[in-house]
Amino acid sequence: MQLNEKDIAHLAKLARLHLDATTQKRFAEQLTRVIEYVEIISQEKIPAQAEYESGAVDPLNFRPDEKKDFKAEELKNLPAKKSGDYIVSPPLT
C-alpha cells in the first residue's frame, strides 16, 4: 500500500507533527513499510487456541490471600527513615 502526500499530511496533522518535505518523504517510506509488514503478519494463520509459551512454570498460579495481623506500632517502625508518623522518601525526579 502506497501512501500519497495527502495521506501523510493528514496523518502528520493528526499527530501534530510539523514535517518538512524531506522528512515527510522519509516518513511516507517508513510508514509504507510498516503497513506492508502488518499486512504480511495479518495473513499468518494462527490456531484458534495457540498454546501460551512462557519460561515460568505456571504463570497464573497465584498465591492464596492470607490475612495477617499486624500491630500499628510494628508497622510504624518498618520504614528506614521517618519524621514523626510520616515516612521519609527520596524526592521523585
C-alpha positions as CSV (number, residue, x, y, z in Angstrom):
1,M,0.0,0.0,0.0
2,Q,1.5,3.3,-1.1
3,L,0.5,6.4,0.8
4,N,0.2,9.7,-1.1
5,E,1.2,13.2,0.1
6,K,-2.4,14.0,1.2
7,D,-2.5,10.9,3.5
8,I,0.9,11.8,5.0
9,A,-0.1,15.4,5.5
10,H,-3.3,14.3,7.2
11,L,-1.5,11.8,9.5
12,A,1.1,14.4,10.4
13,K,-1.7,16.9,11.3
14,L,-3.4,14.3,13.5
15,A,-0.1,13.6,15.2
16,R,0.6,17.3,15.5
17,L,3.9,16.9,13.6
18,H,5.4,19.6,11.5
19,L,7.3,17.9,8.8
20,D,9.5,19.5,6.1
21,A,9.4,17.9,2.6
22,T,12.4,15.7,3.2
23,T,11.1,14.4,6.5
24,Q,7.7,13.9,5.0
25,K,9.1,11.8,2.2
26,R,11.1,9.6,4.7
27,F,8.0,9.3,7.0
28,A,5.9,8.1,4.0
29,E,8.5,5.5,3.1
30,Q,8.8,4.2,6.7
31,L,5.1,4.2,7.3
32,T,4.5,2.3,4.0
33,R,7.0,-0.4,5.1
34,V,5.2,-0.7,8.5
35,I,1.8,-1.0,6.8
36,E,3.2,-3.7,4.4
37,Y,4.7,-5.6,7.3
38,V,1.4,-5.5,9.2
39,E,-0.4,-6.8,6.1
40,I,2.1,-9.8,6.0
41,I,1.6,-10.5,9.7
42,S,-2.2,-10.4,9.3
43,Q,-2.1,-13.1,6.7
44,E,-0.5,-15.6,9.0
45,K,-2.6,-18.5,10.1
46,I,-2.8,-18.7,13.9
47,P,-4.6,-21.6,15.6
48,A,-7.7,-20.5,17.5
49,Q,-6.2,-21.5,20.8
50,A,-2.5,-21.0,20.4
51,E,-0.5,-22.5,23.3
52,Y,0.9,-20.0,25.7
53,E,4.7,-20.2,26.0
54,S,6.4,-18.8,29.0
55,G,9.6,-19.5,30.9
56,A,7.6,-19.6,34.1
57,V,6.4,-22.9,35.5
58,D,2.8,-21.8,35.9
59,P,2.4,-18.0,35.1
60,L,-1.2,-17.9,36.5
61,N,-0.5,-19.7,39.8
62,F,-1.4,-17.0,42.3
63,R,-0.7,-17.4,45.9
64,P,-3.8,-17.5,48.1
65,D,-4.8,-14.4,50.1
66,E,-3.9,-14.8,53.7
67,K,-4.9,-12.5,56.5
68,K,-2.0,-11.3,58.6
69,D,-2.5,-9.5,61.8
70,F,-0.1,-6.6,62.4
71,K,0.0,-4.2,65.3
72,A,0.1,-0.5,64.4
73,E,3.3,0.1,66.3
74,E,5.1,-2.7,64.4
75,L,4.0,-1.1,61.0
76,K,5.1,2.3,62.1
77,N,8.6,1.0,62.9
78,L,9.2,-0.7,59.5
79,P,10.4,2.3,57.4
80,A,14.1,3.1,57.4
81,K,13.5,6.9,57.7
82,K,10.6,8.6,59.5
83,S,9.7,12.0,60.6
84,G,7.1,11.7,63.3
85,D,4.4,9.4,62.0
86,Y,5.4,10.1,58.3
87,I,7.7,8.0,56.1
88,V,10.6,10.0,54.5
89,S,11.4,9.0,51.0
90,P,13.9,10.5,48.4
91,P,12.4,13.1,46.1
92,L,10.9,11.8,42.9
93,T,12.5,13.2,39.7
